Amino acid sequence: MCGIVGLLGRQSDEWIDGLCGAMIHRGPDDTGVFHDRAANVTLAMHRLAIIDVADGHQPMSTADGRFTIVFNGEIFNAPALRRELEAGGVQFATDHSDTEVLLEMLAREGMLALSRLNGMFAFALWDNLHQELLCARDRFGIKPFYHVTQDGQFAFASELKSLLTLPWVERTVDRRSLFHYMSLMYIPGTDTAISGVSRLPAGSWIKVKVADGSFEQGKWWTPRIGDGHTMPRTEACRRIRLALEEAVAGWSASDVPIGCSLSGGLDSSAIVGLLASKGHKLHTYSVGFSGQGEALWNELPLARLVAERWGTQHEEIVLDPTQLLDDLMEMVWHLDEPYGGGLPSWAVFKQMSGSVKVGITGTGGDELFGNYGKWRGLEGGWLRRKFTDPSVTLERFRKHFFDRHYYLSDSLKHESVFQDFPKEYDTASWMYRDVFQQANGLSLRDRCAAVDIETQLPEEFLMMTDRFSMAHSIEARTPFLDHHLAALVLGLPAELRTRRSDLKGLLRSSIADLLPPALVNAPKRGFVIPLTIWLRGTLRPLVEMLLAPGRLASQGLFKSEFHGRYVRPHIDGQADFTNIVWAALMFQLWHLVFIEGRGERPAYRIQDIAS
C-alpha cells in the first residue's frame, strides 16, 4: 500500500518532491524515484510495507529494464499467479512481493492481465520500448487515481492534494462538481472539485504515448448484475458462505498485524467470526458516542457481544461528539475534496494506528445485498408493481429515487443556492439516471444496485475509507468487494438477493451461526452525529463567518441570499436545514484550505478560525 505519483513531459525534480511530499502519510516506510530522463518520465512513490516488507521496494523494474511500475494496493491472488509464472520460466528477484507478480503479469499479458487480478489496485506501468504509460484502477475503485493533462504534460497521483503542488495546475473550483456536491455531500463521476483535474473511473485504464502525446481511456470491467441463474435459497446461502470464507481468507493475507473495524452489524461481525474461527488472533475496534439519546443507536453492546464470543482483543472508543470537531480540519485536508458524509470511522483508524497496519472493514456489503432499499420508492407496493407502467421517466426517477435519498433538488439549487449556474449543466440526478438507463432490461432492484456500485460506492464510501485510513498509515481492506464473491451475489436474481422487509436476509442466513443470538435479527443502526446541535451551538460562530452574505457574494458561487434562506433560519431554530447548512460549511472549510490556503496542511483547529 502506498501513494504513487508520476510525470510525463516537462518537469523538474522540485515538482516530484512536491508531489511526493504532500502524501508521506500514505507510505512512511519507504520511498523511491525512477527517472527516464530521455523520455521526460518520472515515477515515484511512498510505501506502506505490508507484503514482503524487505523486498517490495518501488518503483520496480523488470530484469531487462523495459518495464517499470509504481503500484498502490494489494493483489490477493498473487501467490497463485506467481506459481503459474514460475512454471512458465519466470525467475523472481523478491521473496513474495505482489508488486513483482503484477509487474511480470503486465509485462507478459498487458491489459489482458487485469481481469486475472483479485484485489485492490491503482498502478502506472512505463514501457520504455514503446514509450507509453499504462495506468489502471481496480474494479470497484477501492484505490484512488487522479490525473491532469495540460500542454503535453501528464501527471497523476493517489491524492488530489499532490497534483495541486504543481505550478501549472490552477486552483479553480469546478462549478459543476460543486452543483453535484450540494445534492450528494460528495463529488461523483470523473470530475473533481478542481477544474481540469480528473479521476480515473473504477474498472478503467489510461494509456499515454510520449511520441505524440496521445491519450486513450477505456473500461476494462463493468459490473454484471442479475445475469445468473436462480437457485434454491439454501444453495445460494451455501455458495455465499463458501465465497465469503475464501474472500476473507485471501484479503487477510499480511506480513504485519491486522485489525478489524467492528460495528456490531452483519458485515463486520461476519468478517470477525470467519477470521477468528480460523485461528486468527484479532484486534477489534468499535466506536460509539456518549450523549443524550445515544442508546437508541449505539452499537457498542452488540459489537461487544461479537468480540466476547470470539475472544478478540477489543477496544471501544467512546467519543463525546465534540471530540470529532477537534480533528475536523485534519479530516478536511486528508479528504482532498468537499465531503459532508460520515466522520466516525476517522476515530477507528486513528485508534488502530497504535497497534496494527491493516484494518479490515465490511464496506460493500450493503451494496451487494440490499443497497439500503433505495429501490423501494421506484418499485412501490404490490398494487403498483401489478397494475402500473414499469417504465421509469426522468421525473419519476428524480421524485422516487434521487430527491428521496439525497439532500437538495436541482430546482432548489438553481432557485436559491447558486449564482448564475447554467441550466444546461448536467445534474447529478441526470448522471445517476444515465447509469440507471444503461442497465435497462434489468429489474428495478438490479438497476438501482448498478447506480450505487458505479457512483456512491467508489466516490463516497471507498474514497472516505481510503483517505481516513491512509491518514493514519493504515491499509483498509474490503473483502466483500472480492470480485468472485461480488459476481456470485450480484448475479443472483434480485428477488432472491434482497427482500423488501429484510434487505440482507440472504446474507444473514448465510452467516447466522457466526453471530450472537442478539445480533441475528437486530435492526440496522448507524452513527448519529448531532449536526443540528453543532450548527446552532459549537459551530455557530464558524457558520456565521464562513456563510456570511458578504463572503458568499464575493466568492461568486453561492447566492448571498443563501444565508437568509437557509443559514439564519437554521441557526436561529426557526427551521431545520441541517444537511444543507452542513454541506455548505464543509465546502467552505475545504475552500479555506485548498483555495485560500493553497493546500498546506492546517496548523489550526476550527476553534481558531472564528476566534
C-alpha positions, 0 to 999 in steps of 0.5 A: 500500500502506498501513494504513487505519483508520476510525470510525463513531459516537462518537469523538474525534480522540485515538482516530484518532491512536491508531489511526493511530499504532500502524501508521506502519510500514505507510505512512511516506510519507504520511498523511491524515484525512477527517472527516464530522463530521455523520455521526460518520465518520472515515477515515484512513490511512498510505501506502506510495507505490508507484503514482503516488507524487505523486498517490495521496494518501488518503483520496480523494474523488470530484469531487462529494464523495459518495464517499470511500475509504481503500484498502490494496493494489494493483489490477493491472488498473487501467490497463485499467479506467481506459481503459474509464472514460475512454471512458465520460466519466470525467475523472481528477484523478491521473496513474495512481493505482489508488486513483482507478480503484477509487474511480470503479469503486465509485462507478459499479458498487458491489459489482458492481465487485469481481469486475472487480478483479485484485489485492490489496485491503482498502478502506472506501468512505463514501457520504455520500448514503446514509450507509453504509460499504462495506468489502471484502477481496480474494479470497484475503485477501492484505490484512488487515481487522479490525473491532469493533462495540460500542454503535453504534460501528464501527471497523476497521483493517489491524492488530489492534494499532490497534483495541486503542488504543481505550478501549472495546475490552477486552483479553480473550483469546478462549478459543476462538481460543486452543483453535484456536491450540494445534492450528494455531500460528495463529488461523483463521476470523473470530475473533481472539485478542481477544474481540469483535474480528473479521476480515473473511473473504477474498472478503467485504464489510461494509456499515454504515448510520449511520441505524440502525446496521445491519450486513450481511456477505456473500461476494462470491467463493468459490473454484471448484475442479475445475469445468473441463474436462480437457485434454491435459497439454501444453495445460494446461502451455501455458495455465499458462505463458501465465497465469503470464507475464501474472500476473507481468507485471501484479503487477510493475507499480511506480513504485519498485524491486522485489525478489524473495524467492528460495528456490531452489524452483519458485515463486520461481525461476519468478517470477525467470526470467519477470521477468528474461527480460523485461528486468527488472533484479532484486534477489534475496534468499535466506536460509539458516542456518549450523549443524550439519546445515544442508546437508541443507536449505539452499537457498542453492546452488540459489537461487544457481544461479537468480540466476547464470543470470539475472544478478540482483543477489543477496544471501544472508543467512546467519543463525546461528539465534540471530540470529532470537531477537534480533528475536523480540519485534519479530516478536511485536508486528508479528504482532498475534496468537499465531503459532508458524509460520515466522520466516525470511522476517522476515530477507528483508524486513528485508534488502530494506528497504535497497534496494527497496519491493516484494518479490515472493514465490511464496506460493500456489503450493503451494496451487494445485498440490499443497497439500503432499499433505495429501490423501494420508492421506484418499485412501490407496493404490490398494487403498483408493481401489478397494475402500473407502467414499469417504465421509469421517466426522468421525473419519476426517477428524480421524485422516487429515487434521487430527491428521496435519498439525497439532500437538495433538488436541482430546482432548489439549487438553481432557485436559491443556492447558486449564482448564475449556474447554467441550466444546461449543466448536467445534474447529478440526478441526470448522471445517476439516471444515465447509469440507471438507463444503461442497465435497462432490461434489468429489474428495478432492484438490479438497476438501482444496485448498478447506480450505487456500485458505479457512483456512491460506492467508489466516490463516497464510501471507498474514497472516505475509507481510503483517505481516513485510513491512509491518514493514519498509515493504515491499509483498509481492506474490503473483502466483500468487494472480492470480485468472485464473491461480488459476481456470485451475489450480484448475479443472483436474481434480485428477488432472491438477493434482497427482500423488501422487509429484510434487505440482507436476509440472504446474507444473514442466513448465510452467516447466522451461526457466526453471530450472537443470538442478539445480533441475528435479527437486530435492526440496522443502526448507524452513527448519529452525529448531532449536526443540528446541535453543532450548527446552532451551538459549537459551530455557530460562530464558524457558520456565521463567518464562513456563510456570511452574505458578504463572503458568499457574494464575493466568492461568486458561487453561492447566492448571498441570499443563501444565508437568509434562506437557509443559514439564519433560519437554521441557526436561529431554530426557526427551521431545520436545514441541517444537511444543507447548512452542513454541506455548505460549511464543509465546502467552505472549510475545504475552500479555506484550505485548498483555495485560500490556503493553497493546500498546506496542511492546517496548523489550526483547529476550527476553534481558531478560525472564528476566534 
